[in-house]
Amino acid sequence: MAAHAIGDRAIDLVLDAYAEAQRRYPRADSSTGSSTSPLPARTRSRTAQLGVIPVPQGRFATELGDGMLAAIAPERHPWLYRQRSLLAARLTLPDSLDRPVVTGAPLLGIHDMVNRRTAADAPFNSGEAITTEQAVRAYAAGSAYASHAESTRGTVAAGRLADLVVLSDDPTAVSPASISGISVLATFTGGECRFGRVGWLAGG
């Protein structure tokens, strides 16, 4: 089951439905959320108790952040697109681009999860910023888990799908402000190069 909910009342309604469905028809590993913002602390706790996986959109910080900060009461700003507090609650953190609502480049999403700045360079609930390592894990392992696909993708391991990307730099080694400037040199799906050149991998 997956549901798209924006606004704390809408999220509460979805959680009510999940709770009732689980009461009537108990089932493990059944729930995924999406666009779960704003998320007050009480709702975050209930999300964890019900086993729901909240799916924030890190990219919204830059492309939509200025409008959100203007439209939402300041006392609710700390509820916007939580990341760090979801990890603190021991929830699995995935991430989503929600394309074509925003630009669909994962490196831009990772950049925003770490930097949390709007297009006007205003801080966007910066207390929810996470490390680059956490952001990369959210996009890979976290999103695979949210899709119930963690047995085939999300990590580099024997038996997993050989879907890989080669980057011009290490996102965890550059300054956080430089992540969005990293280039994609090659992409592989199923172990086959679909974009870029592979000769240099063998020294050619």
ABEGO torsion letter per residue (X at the ends): XBBBBBEAAAAAAAAAAAAAAAAABBBBGABBBBGBOBBBAAAAAAAAAAGBBBBBBAAAAAAAAAAAAAABBAAAAAABGBAAAAAAAGBBBBBBAGOAABBABAAAAAAAAAAGBBAAGBBBGAAABBBAAAAAAAABAAAAAAAGAAAABGBBBBGBBBBBBBBABBAAABBAAAAAABBBABBBBGGBBABEBAAAAAGX
